[in-house]
C-alpha cells in the first residue's frame, strides 16, 4: 500500500507545457515528467516569473548545463564547489534565484526564507545516492520535514515509488505528465554464457568493424560505470586505430567535455564515446540518427532508473540500445506482477525492521552509553555517530545515524540508498523481471531479451590484460619523476612530502597539466588522496602501483572510527613488540584469549551489544554472558584483514595454526590512524636517499631508475 497521494495524470498535447497543468500547493509537490518535457524550463522560466527559487542539482555538470542555458540572466546565480565562492558572498547571491549542487545547500540555507520555492531536480537521487552522499542529502530532507519552505517541488523522470517512500516525506500532490514523443526506444537485453564485466565488447568491436567497412562515420556510445575498465577498453580500441573519447568525473573539467556541454552534442570526430554514470542526468545530446550507430550499457548492472536516465540523454536520435549483462540471469517464466509485489513487500519489511531496530533498540542506548575506555575515540555526539556508523556500515552496508543540529537521528538517506542497492540486485533476478521494471519507466519502448553464445575470446582477454598491464606500468614509471619533483619543492621550505601532498589534495592543486602530462596528473591525484591515510611515500607509491586506493580508504576508515577495530589495534600495538616482528610464532589460542579480553571493553557499551546481537559481524558473536567473543577462527580472520601477518599451518584446524606478525597494519603500511604502525622508510632518487615522510636527505647510495623503484624503497625499525 503506497503512502503517496493519488497521481494526477495528464497527457500534454504538442503545445502544452508543465506549467499548464501543475498548480503548486503548500508542502511537497512531485512533478514526474518524461525526459525532454521541459522540467528545467518549468523551474527556471515559469516558476521564476513570480517566485524566487532554489534549484538543487545532484552534479556539477548539471549546474554547468543550466549556466550555459540561463547564464545570460542577471536574476539567476550558479553555485558549485569548483567555483569556490566565499561564504561572505552567499548572502548577497541568495537574494536572487540560485542553482546549486546538493552539497551546497547547507551553505546557502541560512540565507533563504520560507517564501522561496525549493526545487529538487532529479529527486530520485535523494534515495539512489543516499548511501554515499548522505551528508549532502540529509540537510535537504531535514529542511523539507521541518517545513522550512512553504512550497517544495521534486522533479523527476524516473521515480520508483517504494524507494522514494523510504525517505519518509509527506507529499501533498503527485503529478505524472506525459507527451507523445516521436522517439521510440528499442532495447535489447543481451545475456551471455559466462560471467564477465567485458561482456558485449566483442559485439561492439563487430559493429565498429562493420561501420568502418561500410565507410560510415557513426559514434558507438558506451556506458561503463568503472573508470579503470573504461581506460582499459579505451587503450585497447585505440590500438585498433579507433578514436575514443572518455567521459568521467576526472575528465569533466577538460576542454573537450566543456565543448560537449556547450554544444549539447557528442563530437562526430570520435568513433567511440566511453562514459561512466556521470552522463546519466541533465546533459542533453542533440545528435541525430545518422550520427549515432548504437548505445551500449555494459559492466556492473545498472538500475532501470539509471538506464532510463542515460538513454534519455539522446534527445533527437533513437539508435538501438543494448544492455550487456555481466552476470548470469534466470530465464524461467514468472508472473512479473506477482514477483514485483512480493519484492516490494520484502523490501519494505526488511528496511522497516532495520529502521525500527535502530530507532527503538540502539538509538536510545547510543545517546546514553558512556563509552568507557573509548575516551580517545569518542568525546562528542558527532564522535558517537561516526563510530556507530562504522559498525552499521560494516554489518548492513549503510550508515545508520546522523547528527541533526545537536540531536542524533536515523540516517534516512543512507538507509534509502541501501534499499536502492537491494532493489538493484532484485531487478536482475530474472530477465523478464528486468524487462518489466524497464517497461514501467519506458512504457512506449520495445524491449526484447536475447541469449548470446559469445564468450570473451582468449585473444581478446589477453589483449585487455596487456592493456591493463601497460596502464599500470605507465603509472609506475612516472612515480620516480613525481618524487623528484616533489623533493625539489619541499627542499626549499618547511613542508614535508606528506604535508605537501595533503595541502595540494585539499586545495585541488596539481603539479602537472593534464593536457601535457596526463599520467603524472592522474598519479599525483591518487598520491594526494592516499596522503590522508598513509604516512610515507614508500607506502603511497606501493598503493598506487598495486591499485589499493579503495582498500586503503576502507581500512583507514575502520582504524579511525570502528570501535572494535580501533580497540583491538591499540591493544595489539601494546602487546606485540616490534622486536618480535618477522619471527615470533604466536599460537591461535594465546592470541584469541588475549583478543577476547580486549573485546570485553566493547561489551560494556550496550548500543554495540544491541546492534551486533541482531546483526553480527562475521568474526564475532555474543556469548551467553552477553559479551563479545571471537567465533571459531574469527581472531585469525580479523588479523588477516587488518594486520600484516603470516598464518602457518593454514590448512589445519584453528587450534594448530600459528601466526607471525610481519608488521602491525595491513600490507605492511604505516597508517596515519594507527600511530603505533610507524617505522622509518626511505626512497632513493638520483643517487640520494631521502626520508619517505619528510623528504629530507639521508645518505648517498646507487642511482635509482624507474625500473628498480621497488628495490630502492626500504624500511627500518
N, C-alpha and C positions, 0 to 999 in steps of 0.2 A: 504494500500500500504506500503510494507516494505521499509525501508531505507538501508537495508543491501545489500551488493553486491550479485550477483548470486552465489549460492553454487557450489563449485567444489566437486562433489560426487564421491567417489571411493569405490570399493568393494575389500578389500585386500584378496589375496589368503593366504594359510596356512603359507608361508614363508615370506611374505611381512610384513613390519612394517611401522609405521607412516612416518619416515624419507625418505622412498622410494617415497612418493607421495607429501610431503609438502616441497615446496621451499619458504622460507620466503622472503618477500619484505619489503621495508620501510613502517613503520606505524603499524597498528594493524592487526594481523593475528589471526582469530578464528580457533581453531582446535577442532572440535567436534568429539569425538570418543567414542564408547560404552565402558562401564566398562570392564576392562580386556584386552583392546587393547594395553596397554603399554604407556600411557601418561607420567607417571613418568619416565619410561625408556627413552622415547624420550627426556625429559628435561634434565635428569641427566647423561645420557650416550651419546646420539647422539649430542645434542646441545653443550655440554661441550668439545667436541673434538677440536673444532676450535674457541670457543667463551667463554667469561665469562658471567655467568648468575646470575640473582637473581630469585629464585623460591619462590613465596609468597603463603603460605597455610593458610586457614581460622582457623585451630585449632592446638593446641599444639600437640595433638595426631598424626596428620599427619606429623608434623616435626619429631616427635619421630620415626614414622614408617620409614621415609626416612633415619633417622640416623641409624636405625637398618640395613637397606639395603645397605647404602652407607657410613657408618661411618668409614670404613677402608680407604677411600680415603683422602689423605692429602690435596687435592685441593678443598675440599668442607667443609664448616663450617656451623654449625646449630645453629640458634639463636631463642630463645623464652623467654617469661617472666620469667619462672621458673629458668632459668639459671642465671639471674641477672648479665649479662655481663656489666661491667662498660663502660661508653661512651668512655673513653680514649683508650679502646681496639678495638673499632669498626673499626677505620680507617685501622688498620693492617689486620683485618679479611676480610674486603671488597676488599682486593687485590686479593682475591680468589673467587670461586663460593660460593654463600651462599644460604641457605634455611631458610626462616624466616616465622613467622606468620604475618598476615596482620598488626597487631598493632605495629610491629617493623619496618615497612617500613619508617616511618618518621624519625626514629633514624639513619638508615643507608643511606638514600637517599643522604645526603650531601657528602658522601664518594664514590659515584658511578659516572660514566660518561656515555655519550650518546652511546658509543660503546657496553656497557653492554646490553645484551638482558634481558628485563623484562618479566618474565613468571608468569602468574597468574593462579594457579591451582584452580579448582572448581570455575570458574569465574561467575557462576550463583549466587554465594554468594554475589557478588558485588551489586546485587539488592535484593536478598531474605533476606539478613541480614542487609540491609541498614538502617532500621528504628531503630535498637538498637546497631549497630556497625559503625555508620556514622563517628565517629572521626577517626577510623582506616581506613575506606574505602576511605574517601574523599581525603586524600593526594595521594593515588594511582591513583584515577581518575584524579585528578588535574595534576599530572605529565604526564599522558598519553595525556590529552588535550593540555598541553603546549609543547608536542613533546620533552620531556627531554630525551627520549630514541629513538634511530633510529628504533629499532625493538621491538615490543611488541607481546607476544604470550598469547592468552587467551585459556586455556584448559578447556574442559567440556565434560560431557557425557549427560547432560540434560540441554538443553537451550530452554527456552520459549521466542521466538524471540520478541514478542511485549513487554515483560517485560524488556528484555535486551535493547531495544531501548529507554526505559525511562532514561537510563544512558547518552544518547546523546553523544556517542563516534563515531567518524568516523572510519569505518572499511575498510581496504584495500583488504583483502582476507578472504574468509569464506570456510573452508574445512569441509566436512562431510564424515567421514571414517567409514566403517562397515566391519565386517568379519563374515563368517559363524561360529556360535558357537554351540557346542554340547548341551548346556543347553537350554531347553525350559521352560519358566516360566509359571506356572499355578496359576492364581489369581482368587479368589472368593470374590466378594463384597457382604458382608452379611448385610442386613438391619434388623431392629428389630421393634417390635410394640410399644416400649416405649423408650423415650429418657433417656439414662443413660451412664455415662462415663465408667461403668464397663461392658457394652455390650460386649459379647464374652467370658467373664470369665467362664461362665457355660460350653461352648463348649470346652474351654481349659482344664477345670477340667475333662471333659469326656474323652478327648484324653489322659490325664495323667493316668487316671484310666485304660484305655484300654492298654496302654503301660505296666503298672505295672502288669495287669492281664496276659498279654502275656509273662511276664518275660523278656521283652525287656529292652534296655538301650539306649534311644534316648533323644535328647535335644529338648525341646519346646522353641523356640526363640520368645520373645515378645518385641515389641517396644511400649512403653507408654511414651509419652513426658510430664510427670508430675512426678517429683521426689517424692512428698508426696504420691501420689496414688500408685506409684511403691513400696514404702516402705510398704504401707498398704497391697498390694497384696502379697508381699514377706512374711510379717508376717503371713498372712492367709495360704499361701501354706506351709510354714514351720510347721505350726500347723497340716497340713495334712501329715507331715513327708516327704515332698519333699525337696531336696537340691537345694537351689536357689542362683544364683549369680546376683548381682546388679551392673550395669554399668551406671554411670552418671558422671557429671563433678566433683563431690566430691570424687568419687571412683577411678578416672583415675590414681591417683598417687600411688595407692596401689599395692602391690606386685602381686596380682592375675591378675590385669589389665596389668601390665608390662609384665607378662608372656604371656598373651594373645597376646599382640602386637608382642613380640619377636617370638613366635611360630606360629603366624597367624592362630590360631585355638581357638574355644571355648573348654573349658575343659570338657571332657566327664564325669567327676565326678559329674557334675551338671545336674539335670533333667530339670531345668528351668533356662534360662538366660533372665533377665529383663533389658532392656536398654532404654535410652532416645535417643533423636536425635543426641547425640554425636557420635553414631555409623553410621551415615548416609554417612560419607565420609572417604575415604582413608584407613580405617582399613580393610585389606584383611583377609578373613576367608577361610581356605582351608579344612574345614571339608567335609567329603564325605557323600553321600546319606544315608548310613547306620548309620550315627551318628546324623542326624537331622531329627526329626519327622515332624515338621511343623514350619512355620513362621506366627506370628500374629501381626497385626497393630491395636491398639485399642486406646480408649481415644479421645482426641480432633482430629479433622480431619487433616490429613497430606496432603500437596500439592503433586500432582503427581510427581513433581521433587524429593521430599524427599522420596517418596515411591520407585521410581526407583533407587535412590542412595542407599537406605537402602538394598533392596533385592539384589542389585549388589555386596554387601559385600561377598555374598556366591559365591566364585569363582569356586568351584567344585560341590557343591550339588545343587539340584533343588527340594527342598521339596515343598509341597503345601503351598500356601500363602493365608492368609485370612485377608481381610480388614473389620474389625467390625465397623460399623457406629454407632456413639454415639447419633446421632440425626436423626429425620425423614427426608425422601428424597422423592421427586416426582418420580413416576414410569411411568408417562404418556409418550406415544410415541412422539418423537420430531425428527426434522431434525437436526442432530448434526452439520452438516456443516453450516447450516443457523444460528443456535443458537450461534455457535462459532464465526462466523464473526460478528454477532450483538454484542456479548460480547466484542470482541476486539475493535470494533468501539466505544462502550460506554466507555470502559476503557481509550482509547486514548483521547476521547473528554473530559471526566471528569478531567483527570490529566493535559491535555493541558490547560483547562480552569483555573484550580487552579494555575498552573505554571505561566501562563500569568498574572493572577490577582496579584500574589505575585510580579512578576517581574515589572509590569507596574503601579500597583496601591498602593503597600505597600512599596516596597524596597526603592524607592527614598525618601519617607516620613520618613522611618526608619532611613535613613542616615542623614536627615536634622532635625528631631524632637529634641527639646531641652530637653524634658522630665523634665519639670519644676515640682518641688515637689517630684521628684524621685531621688534626688541627692544622697541619702544614698543607693539607689539600682543600679543606672546606672551612671557610671563615665567614661566608656571606650566603645570602639566599641564592644569589647567582651561582655560587660555587655548588650549592646543593643541586640546583637544576642541572648544571653541566655534568656533575658527577653521576647523578642518577640517569641522565640521558645516555651516558656512555654505556650503562648497563642495559637500558631498554633497547638501545641500538644494537647491542650485542645479542640479545635474546629474541628481539622481534623486528629488527631492522628498521626501526623508526625512533625518533626522539620523543619521549612521552610527555615532557613538561616544557613550559615556557614561563619566563618571568614577565608579567604584565604589570608595569609600574613596580609596586612593592609586593605584588601578590603572585604566588606560584599557581599556575593554571595548567590544564591539559593542553598539549601542543596539537591543536586541531589540524593545521596544515600538514604537519609531518605524518600524522595518522592517516589523513586523507591520501597523502602521497603513497603510503604503504598499501592502502586499499586499491589505488590505481595500479600498482605493481602486481597485486593479487589478481586484479581483473585482467591485466595483460596476459598473464600466464594462462588463465582460464580461456581467453579468446582463442588460443591456439591448441585447445584440447581436441578439436575436430575440425576438419576442413569445411564442412557445411556450416558449422557454428561461426567460423571466421567470415564466411560469405554472408551469413545472417547479420552479424554485427556491422559489417561494411554496408549492407543494404539499408540498415536503419539510418545511417548517416548519409548514404548516397542512393536514395530511393529510385532515381532515374538511371542509375548506372547499369551496364551489362557486366555481370560478374560470373566468370567460369573458373573451374579448377581443373588442372591437368597434372598428370604424372609424367615426369621426365625420366628417361633412363640414363641421362648424363651423369657420369661420375667425373670428378676433377681428375684429369689425366695426370699420370706420374710426371710427365714432362712439364706440364703447367705448374704443378705443385712444386717441383724442383726450382723452376724459374722464379716463382713467387718467393720461395725461401731464399734464393740467391739475392733477390731484390731487398729482402728484409736484412740479410747479412750486410749488403752494401750500405744500406742506410745506417745500420749500427756501426760499421767500420768508419764510415764518413764522420759520424758524430764523435767517435772515439779519437779519431786522428786530429781533430781540432782542439781537443782538450788541452794538450801542452801549450798551444799557441794562446789560448784563452788564459791559461795560468800565467804565462809570461807577461801578457798584457796587464793582468790584474796586479801582479807583483810590482810591475813598474809604477802602477797607480798608487799603491799603498806605501811604497818605499819613501815617498816624499811627504807623507802626512801621518797622522796618528791612527788611521784606520788599520784594522786587521783585515785579512781576506774575508773572514766571515761577516764582520760588521759592514764592510764594503758591499758585499753581495746582498745583505739584508736591506741596506739603505736603498740600493738600486731596485730591489724587488718591491719594496714598499712604495717607492715613488714611480714605479713603472718605467724606469730609465734603462736603456740597453746600451752597452758599449759599442754595439755594431749596428750598421744599417742593414735592414732586412733585404733590400734590393741588391746590395753589393755582396753581403756575406750571410746568406740565409741560414746556413748550418750553424755558424758561430752565433747568430742571433737566437736561434732556437735553443741551442745548448746553454747559452747564458741565462735564458729564461728558466730552464729546468734547474740550473745550479742555484738561481735565486730562490726558487721555491724550496729546494732542499736545504738551503742555508737556515731556514726557520726551524729545521728539525735535527740536522746533523751538525756536529761540532768541528769538522775539519774537511779540507779539500780532498784528502785521500778517499774518505767515505762518500763524499758528494760525487766525485768523479766515478767511483765504482758503481754507485746507484744509477747514474746517468748511463754508463756503459752497459749495465745489465737490466736497464728498464725497470727499476724498482721504485719509481717515484710514488706510485699509489700504495705499494706495500709499506714504504717508509712513513707515509702520511697516516695510514691506519694504525701502525704500531705506535707512532708518536702520540696519536690521539689517546690510545689506551694507556700508555705510560704516564701521560699527563693527568688524565681525568678518571679513568676506570678505577674505582676504589679497591677492587680486589687485586687487579694487576699492579696498581701503584703500591699497595701494601706489601705484596709478595716480592716485588722487585727491590724495594727498600730493604727488606729483611734479608733477601738473598745477597745483596751487596755487602751486608754486615757479616754474614755467616760464611761466605765463600771467599777466602783470601785470594788476592791476585796471584800470590806465590803458588797457589795450587792449580792455576790455570794450565791446561795442556797435559797434565799427567796424573793428578789425584783422581782416584776412582771412588765415586760415591755410590752406595747401594740404593736401590729403589726404596727399600724400607726406611732407611735413615732419612732420606730426603722427604719422603711422604709424611713421615712423623713430624719432621720439622715444619713443613709447609702447612700441615693441618693445624699445628699450634698457632701459626700466624693467621690462619683463616678465622680463628676464634675472635679476633679483633673485629672482623667484619660482622660476625654473628651477633654482636651486641647491638647492631643497628637494625631496628625492626623493619624499616622500609626495605632494606636489602633482602632480608629473610622473606618478607611478604611477596616481593617480586619474584625471587628465584624459587620460591615454593610452588608457584603456579607455572612459571616459565623458566625452567632451569638452564644453566649453562651446560655445554657438552662435557665438561670435565669435572663438574661439581654437583653434589647432591646435598639434600638436607637430612641430617641424622635424626634418629628417634629423640635425641636430646634437643632437637630444634637448632642444631648447629651446622654450619657449612663444613663439609669434608670433601676431599677428593674421592671420586669414584674410582673403580678399578682401572689403573693405568692413566688416570686423569692427571696426575702430577707430571708424568713424562710428556703427555700431550701438551700441557701448559709450557713446560721447559722448551720443547721443540719449537713452539710457536713464538715465544717471547725471549728466549735466551739463545746463546751460541754454544750448543752442546753436541757432544758425540755420544750416541747411545750404543753401548756394547751389548752383545747377545740380543740384538734387536728382534730376532725371530723366536726367542724363547719366552717363557712365561714372565709376567711382570716382575715377580719376585727374584728372578735370576738376572735381570738387567742391571747394568752399571752405567753410570753417567760421568763423563768427563766434561768439565766446563772449559771451553776454549776462550771465552770471554763472557762478559755479563749479558750484553744485548744481542738481539738478532743480527745475523750476518757479520757479527764482529764489529759493528759500527759503534761510534760514540754518539749517543743520542743526547741532545740538549736537555730533554726532560728527565734524563737519568744521570745526574752529575757523577755518580759513582762509576759510570762506564768510561770515564775519561782516561785515555792514555795518550802519550805524545806520539804523533805521527809526522812523517816528513815526506816531502816531494823534492824531486831534483829537476831543475830547469836550467838549460845551458850551462852545465858544468858545476852549478852551485846548488847546495842543498838548503832547503827552506823549511821552517816550521809550517806544518799544513794548516794550522789555525791562524797564526799571526801573519805569516808571510815574511818573517824575519830570517836573515841568513843563519845557517848553522855552520857548515864547513864544506870544502870542495870535495867532489868525487867525480866519477867519469861523466862524460857528456850524455844527456838523455835525448832520445828521439821519440817520435810518436809511437814507434813500434815497441819500444821497451818500457812504455809507460807503466804497465802493471808491475814490472820487476823493480822499478825505481820508487814505488810507493811503499814506504816501510813504516813500521811502528815499533815502539819500545815502551816498556813499562817504566 
